[in-house]
Amino acid sequence: MLKIGTKAPDFTLLDKDGNTVSLSDFVGKKVVIYFYPKDNTPGCTKQACSYRDASDNFEKYNAVVIGISKDSVKSHSKFAEKYELPFLLLADPELDAIQKYDVWQEKKLYGKTYMGVVRSTYVIDEQGRIAYAFEKVKPDTDAQLILDKLSQ
């Protein structure tokens, strides 16, 4: 995980509609970036829907929500449409932001070791610094955890 107080690494990725989005586009706003393994899987769907359901609360805190995975633009487009996700989903198939934010790590499942995205969430402040960093977040409580931090 990147350290709290450090400058958040900038990135430029494509959203679900193929538009270019950079972290630097949001200077002056809080940015919640959640990294997740894969569209349309049970945990990732639960996490995305919890952010969707809380989207009005994030707006109250002048916070932009961005979900990032290594899925394609097309996959994100279908995922966002299927679950009516009102926030940005960014495609990172080249692992640019995923590696910059240190969430591409060794994982184990059923005795097998492989590389994958560790479900993690960062909150970037209005000046582009990391305000909070959470590793191995739970899909169903992540959005509420972040809202609790933003309200402090």
Backbone as a chain_set.jsonl record, in Angstrom:
{"seq": "MLKIGTKAPDFTLLDKDGNTVSLSDFVGKKVVIYFYPKDNTPGCTKQACSYRDASDNFEKYNAVVIGISKDSVKSHSKFAEKYELPFLLLADPELDAIQKYDVWQEKKLYGKTYMGVVRSTYVIDEQGRIAYAFEKVKPDTDAQLILDKLSQ", "coords": {"N": [[0.849, -1.192, 0.0], [0.384, 2.248, -0.662], [1.723, 5.074, 1.077], [-0.021, 7.061, 3.487], [-0.515, 10.52, 3.072], [1.317, 10.874, 1.071], [1.948, 11.962, -2.323], [-0.542, 11.167, -4.62], [-0.19, 8.817, -7.2], [-0.467, 9.844, -10.564], [-2.62, 8.88, -13.253], [-3.791, 7.787, -16.455], [-6.55, 6.533, -17.94], [-9.017, 4.593, -19.778], [-12.549, 5.122, -19.687], [-15.764, 3.455, -19.234], [-17.017, 4.186, -21.554], [-15.051, 4.655, -23.334], [-13.779, 7.068, -23.068], [-11.05, 9.231, -22.196], [-9.681, 9.418, -18.997], [-8.123, 11.052, -16.329], [-6.453, 11.02, -13.165], [-5.626, 13.53, -12.396], [-7.606, 15.152, -13.407], [-9.368, 15.657, -11.417], [-8.511, 17.41, -9.437], [-9.011, 19.338, -6.559], [-11.234, 18.07, -5.726], [-12.371, 15.399, -3.613], [-11.299, 12.075, -4.125], [-12.361, 8.833, -4.428], [-10.884, 5.876, -4.91], [-11.441, 2.701, -5.842], [-10.035, -0.443, -6.127], [-10.623, -3.424, -7.794], [-11.042, -7.0, -8.364], [-12.58, -8.251, -10.656], [-15.101, -7.661, -13.077], [-18.599, -8.453, -12.748], [-18.414, -10.584, -10.933], [-19.346, -12.258, -7.881], [-18.459, -10.922, -5.394], [-17.352, -8.512, -6.373], [-19.512, -7.398, -7.693], [-21.249, -6.991, -5.55], [-19.762, -5.078, -4.142], [-19.627, -2.939, -6.014], [-22.365, -2.353, -6.259], [-22.909, -1.476, -3.67], [-21.483, 0.903, -3.597], [-22.91, 2.205, -5.601], [-25.47, 2.414, -4.39], [-24.893, 4.164, -2.361], [-24.216, 6.498, -3.613], [-25.314, 9.141, -3.602], [-24.582, 10.023, -1.073], [-21.805, 10.179, -1.286], [-21.568, 12.317, -3.04], [-22.373, 14.408, -1.381], [-20.099, 14.821, 0.108], [-18.435, 15.932, -1.694], [-17.08, 14.086, -3.249], [-15.643, 12.021, -5.704], [-16.274, 8.886, -7.108], [-14.368, 6.18, -8.224], [-14.019, 3.18, -9.865], [-11.628, 0.678, -10.475], [-10.383, -1.85, -12.522], [-8.742, -4.639, -14.179], [-10.279, -5.283, -16.292], [-11.8, -4.997, -19.59], [-12.812, -2.097, -21.571], [-15.239, -2.663, -22.834], [-16.254, -4.728, -21.183], [-16.579, -3.28, -18.791], [-18.509, -1.459, -19.631], [-20.774, -3.084, -20.078], [-21.087, -4.123, -17.479], [-21.565, -1.797, -15.948], [-23.934, -0.929, -17.149], [-25.686, -3.088, -16.678], [-25.945, -3.079, -13.875], [-26.625, -0.494, -13.348], [-24.668, 1.512, -12.665], [-23.58, 4.534, -11.388], [-21.119, 5.797, -11.352], [-17.628, 6.321, -12.259], [-16.019, 3.76, -14.098], [-12.938, 2.446, -14.689], [-10.827, 1.098, -17.156], [-8.042, -0.965, -16.905], [-6.191, -2.723, -18.396], [-3.472, -2.955, -18.917], [-2.338, -2.755, -16.495], [-1.446, -0.345, -15.403], [-2.295, 1.801, -13.472], [-2.999, 0.013, -11.484], [-0.57, -1.226, -10.776], [0.924, 1.049, -10.024], [-0.401, 1.786, -7.705], [0.15, -0.283, -6.076], [-1.42, -2.647, -5.839], [-1.374, -4.974, -7.255], [-0.686, -8.059, -6.578], [0.731, -11.061, -5.114], [-1.445, -13.77, -4.768], [-3.352, -16.339, -3.1], [-5.26, -19.213, -3.748], [-7.14, -21.979, -3.088], [-4.772, -23.45, -2.658], [-3.212, -22.734, -4.816], [-0.928, -20.412, -6.206], [-0.979, -17.152, -7.491], [-0.847, -14.126, -9.474], [-2.698, -11.179, -8.822], [-5.338, -8.689, -8.486], [-5.53, -7.099, -5.43], [-8.22, -6.426, -3.46], [-8.679, -3.166, -2.785], [-8.845, 0.151, -1.373], [-8.458, 3.597, -1.902], [-8.453, 6.915, -0.637], [-8.22, 10.017, -1.993], [-7.179, 13.275, -1.322], [-8.25, 16.755, -1.796], [-5.984, 18.057, -2.68], [-4.577, 16.154, -4.0], [-3.266, 14.238, -2.507], [-2.726, 11.169, -0.691], [-5.191, 10.382, 1.501], [-6.432, 8.332, 2.92], [-5.908, 4.792, 3.102], [-6.809, 1.547, 2.36], [-6.417, -1.881, 2.604], [-7.314, -5.106, 1.348], [-10.141, -4.904, 1.597], [-13.571, -5.465, 2.574], [-16.116, -6.488, 0.38], [-18.85, -5.883, 0.892], [-18.869, -3.961, 2.898], [-17.167, -1.898, 2.289], [-17.881, 0.612, 0.986], [-19.38, 1.9, 3.021], [-17.452, 2.075, 5.047], [-15.684, 3.92, 3.873], [-17.367, 6.154, 3.623], [-17.777, 6.673, 6.337], [-15.198, 7.51, 7.061], [-14.949, 9.801, 5.462], [-16.779, 11.451, 6.702], [-15.578, 12.289, 9.0]], "CA": [[0.0, 0.0, 0.0], [1.077, 3.534, -0.653], [1.641, 5.717, 2.388], [-0.895, 8.211, 3.692], [0.202, 11.791, 3.031], [2.145, 10.991, -0.133], [1.268, 12.374, -3.556], [-1.154, 10.036, -5.321], [0.308, 8.709, -8.576], [-1.442, 10.155, -11.609], [-2.806, 7.851, -14.271], [-4.76, 8.098, -17.503], [-7.168, 5.29, -18.381], [-10.282, 4.751, -20.491], [-13.743, 4.759, -18.935], [-16.63, 2.461, -19.873], [-17.446, 4.706, -22.856], [-13.871, 4.88, -24.158], [-13.239, 8.416, -22.84], [-9.828, 9.288, -21.405], [-9.861, 10.0, -17.667], [-6.893, 11.108, -15.536], [-6.663, 11.42, -11.776], [-5.411, 14.981, -12.32], [-8.854, 15.832, -13.799], [-10.212, 15.844, -10.241], [-7.884, 18.262, -8.427], [-10.033, 20.171, -5.928], [-12.28, 17.171, -5.227], [-11.916, 14.142, -3.022], [-11.47, 10.964, -5.062], [-12.346, 7.492, -3.849], [-10.502, 4.913, -5.942], [-11.438, 1.329, -5.349], [-9.49, -1.429, -7.055], [-11.323, -4.693, -7.6], [-10.515, -8.022, -9.274], [-13.205, -8.607, -11.924], [-16.516, -7.356, -13.296], [-19.617, -9.512, -12.761], [-18.203, -11.666, -9.973], [-20.226, -11.942, -6.743], [-17.923, -9.901, -4.491], [-17.171, -7.239, -7.077], [-20.847, -6.868, -7.943], [-21.727, -6.509, -4.254], [-19.031, -3.851, -3.838], [-20.076, -1.891, -6.944], [-23.737, -1.966, -5.925], [-22.898, -0.704, -2.422], [-21.093, 2.268, -3.985], [-24.06, 2.767, -6.33], [-26.534, 2.738, -3.439], [-24.438, 5.27, -1.5], [-23.643, 7.546, -4.467], [-25.75, 10.474, -3.162], [-23.793, 10.392, 0.103], [-20.466, 10.583, -1.73], [-21.714, 13.662, -3.616], [-22.442, 15.35, -0.25], [-18.731, 15.077, 0.561], [-17.675, 16.399, -2.872], [-16.179, 12.971, -3.564], [-15.849, 11.275, -6.94], [-15.961, 7.462, -6.945], [-13.797, 5.545, -9.413], [-13.674, 1.768, -9.736], [-10.604, 0.292, -11.455], [-9.975, -3.253, -12.623], [-8.041, -4.877, -15.436], [-11.266, -5.617, -17.321], [-11.829, -4.148, -20.782], [-13.83, -1.046, -21.688], [-16.496, -3.34, -23.173], [-16.722, -5.408, -19.979], [-17.043, -2.231, -17.871], [-19.733, -0.894, -20.184], [-21.853, -4.042, -19.785], [-21.219, -4.192, -16.02], [-22.194, -0.546, -15.502], [-25.31, -0.902, -17.642], [-26.444, -4.153, -16.004], [-26.207, -2.734, -12.472], [-26.928, 0.952, -13.278], [-23.617, 2.123, -11.847], [-23.525, 5.955, -11.755], [-19.771, 6.333, -11.158], [-16.644, 5.926, -13.272], [-15.283, 2.506, -14.096], [-11.797, 2.622, -15.583], [-10.191, -0.129, -17.625], [-6.59, -0.942, -16.742], [-5.667, -4.029, -18.814], [-2.002, -2.931, -18.905], [-1.971, -2.697, -15.071], [-0.738, 0.913, -15.137], [-2.673, 2.314, -12.15], [-2.997, -1.118, -10.55], [0.796, -1.385, -10.252], [1.331, 2.282, -9.341], [-1.035, 1.821, -6.388], [0.649, -1.434, -5.342], [-2.492, -3.596, -5.544], [-1.108, -6.185, -8.027], [0.1, -8.824, -5.612], [0.584, -12.508, -5.099], [-2.623, -14.239, -4.044], [-3.472, -17.795, -3.029], [-6.623, -19.73, -3.758], [-7.145, -23.445, -3.184], [-3.415, -23.943, -2.705], [-2.485, -22.23, -5.977], [-0.439, -19.047, -6.086], [-1.084, -16.411, -8.742], [-0.855, -12.668, -9.321], [-4.031, -10.617, -9.026], [-5.672, -7.423, -7.828], [-5.998, -7.172, -4.052], [-9.308, -5.453, -3.298], [-8.133, -2.076, -1.968], [-9.478, 1.451, -1.6], [-7.715, 4.797, -1.53], [-9.129, 8.215, -0.686], [-7.285, 11.072, -2.37], [-7.743, 14.566, -0.916], [-8.394, 17.789, -2.832], [-4.657, 18.46, -3.158], [-3.954, 15.035, -4.695], [-2.494, 13.404, -1.583], [-3.462, 10.027, -0.157], [-5.73, 10.667, 2.829], [-6.698, 7.033, 3.539], [-5.573, 3.631, 2.277], [-7.324, 0.324, 2.973], [-6.086, -3.086, 1.847], [-8.148, -6.274, 1.605], [-11.446, -4.451, 2.087], [-14.695, -6.377, 2.371], [-16.967, -5.911, -0.663], [-20.144, -5.386, 1.357], [-18.744, -2.875, 3.882], [-16.183, -0.922, 1.826], [-18.471, 1.944, 0.749], [-19.723, 2.496, 4.308], [-16.185, 2.398, 5.703], [-15.178, 5.154, 3.28], [-18.273, 7.245, 4.024], [-17.481, 6.979, 7.754], [-13.949, 8.28, 7.079], [-15.203, 11.126, 4.879], [-17.591, 12.252, 7.613], [-14.776, 12.696, 10.162]], "C": [[0.888, 1.246, 0.0], [0.816, 4.22, 0.679], [0.7, 6.925, 2.386], [-0.037, 9.466, 3.721], [1.071, 11.964, 1.804], [1.286, 11.416, -1.325], [0.723, 11.125, -4.251], [-0.622, 9.981, -6.751], [-0.793, 9.022, -9.586], [-1.517, 8.98, -12.575], [-3.797, 8.384, -15.291], [-5.245, 6.769, -18.063], [-8.457, 5.601, -19.135], [-11.446, 4.339, -19.6], [-14.592, 3.783, -19.756], [-17.126, 2.89, -21.248], [-16.27, 4.986, -23.782], [-13.289, 6.276, -24.039], [-12.001, 8.339, -21.95], [-10.099, 10.031, -20.092], [-8.522, 9.932, -16.937], [-7.239, 11.49, -14.1], [-6.551, 12.935, -11.654], [-6.63, 15.791, -12.765], [-9.666, 16.245, -12.576], [-9.56, 16.642, -9.119], [-8.958, 19.195, -7.878], [-11.212, 19.357, -5.419], [-11.613, 16.01, -4.5], [-12.185, 13.051, -4.055], [-11.347, 9.655, -4.294], [-12.029, 6.546, -5.001], [-10.546, 3.533, -5.315], [-10.998, 0.393, -6.465], [-10.163, -2.76, -6.752], [-10.891, -5.698, -8.665], [-11.214, -8.169, -10.624], [-14.683, -8.235, -11.955], [-17.359, -8.631, -13.198], [-19.286, -10.741, -11.915], [-18.981, -11.289, -8.711], [-19.714, -10.826, -5.831], [-17.817, -8.538, -5.144], [-18.514, -6.584, -7.4], [-21.419, -6.278, -6.658], [-21.068, -5.168, -3.906], [-19.517, -2.698, -4.723], [-21.483, -1.418, -6.591], [-23.803, -1.197, -4.61], [-22.443, 0.728, -2.688], [-22.235, 2.951, -4.743], [-25.124, 3.251, -5.343], [-26.176, 3.92, -2.544], [-23.983, 6.486, -2.307], [-24.073, 8.958, -4.054], [-24.933, 10.948, -1.962], [-22.383, 10.825, -0.281], [-20.506, 11.993, -2.326], [-21.756, 14.717, -2.517], [-21.056, 15.737, 0.244], [-17.83, 15.546, -0.574], [-16.645, 15.352, -3.299], [-16.613, 12.27, -4.848], [-15.448, 9.825, -6.678], [-15.48, 6.916, -8.282], [-13.479, 4.096, -9.074], [-12.682, 1.405, -10.829], [-10.349, -1.215, -11.368], [-9.259, -3.434, -13.955], [-8.981, -5.318, -16.552], [-11.232, -4.604, -18.463], [-12.904, -3.069, -20.68], [-15.195, -1.691, -21.932], [-17.092, -4.041, -21.952], [-17.283, -4.399, -18.983], [-18.374, -1.656, -18.34], [-20.932, -1.796, -19.862], [-22.144, -4.112, -18.289], [-21.966, -2.966, -15.495], [-23.656, -0.479, -15.932], [-26.183, -1.895, -16.875], [-26.846, -3.746, -14.589], [-26.467, -1.24, -12.252], [-25.945, 1.678, -12.371], [-23.405, 3.568, -12.293], [-22.13, 6.583, -11.658], [-18.843, 5.794, -12.239], [-16.095, 4.527, -13.026], [-14.175, 2.67, -15.115], [-11.135, 1.285, -15.882], [-8.677, 0.009, -17.533], [-5.974, -2.29, -17.134], [-4.141, -4.107, -18.815], [-1.443, -2.814, -17.482], [-1.225, -1.42, -14.695], [-1.048, 1.43, -13.731], [-2.61, 1.21, -11.1], [-1.604, -1.32, -9.953], [1.272, -0.137, -9.527], [0.786, 2.339, -7.918], [-0.758, 0.552, -5.571], [-0.456, -2.42, -4.938], [-2.396, -4.864, -6.398], [-0.153, -7.022, -7.197], [-0.134, -10.319, -5.769], [-0.621, -12.875, -4.236], [-2.614, -15.762, -4.04], [-4.943, -18.172, -2.984], [-6.548, -21.227, -3.989], [-5.746, -24.01, -3.373], [-2.59, -23.484, -3.903], [-2.107, -20.77, -5.749], [-0.488, -18.386, -7.457], [-1.037, -14.915, -8.444], [-2.259, -12.149, -9.615], [-4.19, -9.309, -8.283], [-6.173, -7.715, -6.417], [-7.022, -6.053, -3.877], [-8.878, -4.386, -2.299], [-8.812, -0.767, -2.327], [-8.591, 2.564, -1.079], [-8.658, 5.995, -1.567], [-8.047, 9.261, -0.922], [-7.923, 12.408, -1.996], [-7.732, 15.566, -2.068], [-7.072, 18.26, -3.412], [-3.909, 17.31, -3.854], [-3.069, 14.165, -3.819], [-3.37, 12.27, -1.051], [-3.877, 10.331, 1.282], [-5.969, 9.372, 3.611], [-6.319, 5.931, 2.556], [-6.016, 2.381, 3.027], [-7.053, -0.858, 2.058], [-7.004, -4.226, 2.28], [-9.492, -5.878, 2.225], [-12.51, -5.51, 1.799], [-15.67, -5.732, 1.378], [-18.254, -5.273, -0.14], [-20.052, -4.235, 2.349], [-17.805, -1.752, 3.438], [-16.773, 0.479, 1.687], [-18.804, 2.633, 2.071], [-18.482, 2.891, 5.096], [-15.653, 3.741, 5.179], [-16.068, 6.336, 3.644], [-18.008, 7.647, 5.477], [-16.208, 7.824, 7.854], [-14.169, 9.689, 6.526], [-15.985, 12.026, 5.831], [-16.817, 12.762, 8.818], [-14.17, 14.064, 9.977]], "O": [[1.974, 1.275, 0.58], [-0.2, 3.968, 1.327], [0.637, 7.693, 1.426], [1.038, 9.478, 4.32], [1.521, 13.073, 1.514], [0.067, 11.247, -1.327], [1.446, 10.148, -4.444], [-0.606, 11.0, -7.442], [-1.913, 8.523, -9.473], [-0.58, 8.19, -12.688], [-4.547, 9.321, -15.015], [-4.462, 5.98, -18.591], [-8.93, 6.738, -19.128], [-11.366, 3.358, -18.861], [-14.187, 3.343, -20.832], [-17.601, 2.061, -22.023], [-16.456, 5.494, -24.888], [-12.404, 6.645, -24.811], [-11.914, 7.49, -21.063], [-10.67, 11.122, -20.084], [-7.865, 8.891, -16.924], [-8.212, 12.204, -13.859], [-7.296, 13.555, -10.895], [-6.684, 16.997, -12.525], [-10.555, 17.09, -12.681], [-10.0, 16.567, -7.972], [-9.728, 19.778, -8.642], [-12.095, 19.895, -4.752], [-10.45, 15.687, -4.741], [-13.184, 13.101, -4.774], [-10.358, 9.409, -3.603], [-12.804, 6.426, -5.95], [-9.797, 3.229, -4.387], [-11.512, 0.433, -7.583], [-10.259, -3.169, -5.595], [-10.429, -5.31, -9.738], [-10.538, -8.212, -11.652], [-15.417, -8.461, -10.993], [-16.901, -9.728, -13.519], [-19.822, -11.822, -12.158], [-19.25, -10.107, -8.492], [-20.451, -9.888, -5.528], [-18.156, -7.523, -4.535], [-18.633, -5.358, -7.382], [-22.004, -5.195, -6.672], [-21.731, -4.244, -3.437], [-19.785, -1.604, -4.226], [-21.762, -0.219, -6.621], [-24.675, -0.344, -4.449], [-22.956, 1.665, -2.076], [-22.493, 4.139, -4.545], [-25.617, 4.374, -5.457], [-27.063, 4.599, -2.028], [-23.418, 7.418, -1.735], [-23.27, 9.886, -4.146], [-24.626, 12.135, -1.846], [-21.826, 11.737, 0.331], [-19.574, 12.773, -2.134], [-21.228, 15.814, -2.7], [-20.855, 16.846, 0.739], [-16.606, 15.558, -0.438], [-15.511, 15.673, -3.656], [-17.79, 11.969, -5.046], [-14.397, 9.567, -6.09], [-16.089, 7.149, -9.326], [-12.758, 3.816, -8.116], [-12.87, 1.78, -11.986], [-10.131, -1.769, -10.29], [-9.177, -2.505, -14.759], [-8.529, -5.687, -17.636], [-10.705, -3.5, -18.319], [-13.783, -3.122, -19.819], [-16.187, -1.31, -21.311], [-18.297, -3.958, -21.713], [-18.34, -4.628, -18.394], [-19.263, -1.398, -17.529], [-21.977, -1.314, -19.426], [-23.303, -4.155, -17.877], [-22.89, -3.091, -14.691], [-24.513, -0.028, -15.172], [-27.298, -1.562, -16.472], [-27.96, -4.034, -14.152], [-26.523, -0.776, -11.113], [-26.339, 2.369, -11.431], [-23.082, 3.808, -13.457], [-21.986, 7.788, -11.864], [-19.22, 4.928, -13.028], [-15.755, 4.16, -11.901], [-14.434, 2.995, -16.274], [-10.915, 0.461, -14.994], [-8.101, 0.98, -18.024], [-5.315, -2.932, -16.317], [-3.576, -5.197, -18.725], [-0.228, -2.779, -17.287], [-0.442, -1.428, -13.745], [-0.154, 1.49, -12.887], [-2.211, 1.451, -9.961], [-1.475, -1.558, -8.752], [1.959, -0.245, -8.511], [1.437, 2.88, -7.025], [-1.353, 0.34, -4.514], [-0.435, -2.963, -3.833], [-3.248, -5.744, -6.28], [1.041, -6.732, -7.12], [-1.055, -10.768, -6.452], [-0.794, -12.364, -3.129], [-1.955, -16.394, -4.867], [-5.751, -17.552, -2.294], [-5.961, -21.686, -4.968], [-5.549, -24.94, -4.155], [-1.405, -23.803, -4.001], [-2.873, -19.998, -5.172], [-0.09, -18.98, -8.459], [-1.174, -14.498, -7.294], [-2.924, -12.617, -10.539], [-3.301, -8.875, -7.551], [-7.119, -8.48, -6.229], [-6.726, -4.883, -4.116], [-8.728, -4.665, -1.109], [-9.296, -0.594, -3.445], [-8.048, 2.493, 0.023], [-9.544, 6.079, -2.417], [-7.089, 9.375, -0.157], [-9.085, 12.649, -2.321], [-7.268, 15.265, -3.167], [-7.037, 18.805, -4.515], [-2.754, 17.467, -4.25], [-2.217, 13.435, -4.325], [-4.592, 12.396, -0.972], [-3.035, 10.513, 2.162], [-5.735, 9.321, 4.818], [-6.399, 6.11, 1.341], [-5.649, 2.178, 4.184], [-7.414, -0.841, 0.882], [-7.416, -4.298, 3.438], [-9.919, -6.438, 3.235], [-12.361, -6.336, 0.899], [-16.012, -4.558, 1.522], [-18.699, -4.249, -0.658], [-21.063, -3.587, 2.622], [-17.665, -0.755, 4.146], [-16.214, 1.436, 2.222], [-18.539, 3.825, 2.228], [-18.468, 3.937, 5.744], [-15.224, 4.591, 5.959], [-15.56, 7.416, 3.945], [-18.016, 8.834, 5.804], [-16.151, 8.758, 8.654], [-13.635, 10.658, 7.064], [-15.857, 13.248, 5.763], [-17.332, 13.579, 9.581], [-13.468, 14.553, 10.862]]}, "num_chains": 1, "name": "protein.A"}
